[in-house]
Amino acid sequence: MALEGIEDYMLQCTSKQLFGLACPGCGTQRATVLLFRGDFAAAFHMYPAIYTLILLVLFVIFNLFVKFKYDFKIKIGLLLLNVAIILISYFIKMGPYF
């Protein structure tokens, strides 16, 4: 995955350190690094919600400058989509531990 060296500078997951189980956000940092390095498939494999989170953040920033009729509903829809993707991928990843 070509993350050697950079993992020394990433934040550690408190949940993983304390309880030995990854949290739903585990993999976000590594996926972001993979995304910046151009390894899009590996970024998705590391954290499937990476692209929808980017879409949500970009939409919220865009909406700060441009207002339109259904902006709140779009934000809520994107938020719910992200929550669903995060939870589904978390339970798939953590399935063997349950």
N, C-alpha and C positions, 0 to 999 in steps of 0.2 A: 503494500500500500504506500510505500515511500513516506512514512511519517516519522522515520527514525530521526532522532535529535530534537524534533520540535515538541514531542510529547513531554519532554522534561520541563517545558515552560507552560504547559496547560494546567488549568485548575483541576484539582482532584475532586471526585464526587464524594461529598460528605456521607451520603446514604450508603454508598459502597464501602467506605472506610469503616463506618459505625456498625452497619448491619450485614454487610457482605452481599447485599442485593443492589443492583443498578437501579437508578431512578428513571422515570420516564424521559428525562432530559439527557441521559447519558448518550454520548455519541454526537451531540450537537457541535462541540468544538472540533472534533476530528472531521466531521462532515463538512464544516465550513472551510477547514484547511484544504481538504480534498477538492472542494468546489473551486477555491482560489487557484489551486494547482491545475485545474482543468480536467480532473478525473470525475466527471459527472455521474457515471454509473456507480462508482465506488462511494461517492457522497450519498447517493440515494440508498445504496445498500447499507451504509453505516447508520443513516438516520432518515427514514422515508419522508418525514414531514419537512425536510429542509427546503424544498421548493415551494410548498404552500406557505411556509412561514415567511419566506422572502416575499412572496406575492402579497401576503397580508401586510407586512411592514411597508412595502412600496406603496400599496394602496392607501394606508393610513397617512404616510408622508404626502402623497399626492393630494389626498383629501384635505390636508391642512391648507392648501393653496386654492383648490378648486372644489367648490361645494355643488352638489346636485341632489336631486329629489330622493333617491333611494340609497344614499351613501351609508346610512346607519344599518339598513337591512343587509347590504353587501358586506359590511364589516362583521356583523353578527354571523352571517353565513360562512364567511371565511374563517372566523374564529371557531365556529362549531366544526367545520371541516378539519381544521388543524387539531382540535381536541380529539376528534374521532380517529384521525390517522395516528396521532401520538399514542392513544390508548390501545388501539388495535395492534400496532406494531410492538408496543411494550408487552402486551399479553402474549403475543406470538413469541417474542424473544424470551420472555420469562416463563413460558409454558412448562419447561422441564423442572422448574423450581417449585411449582405449585402442586 
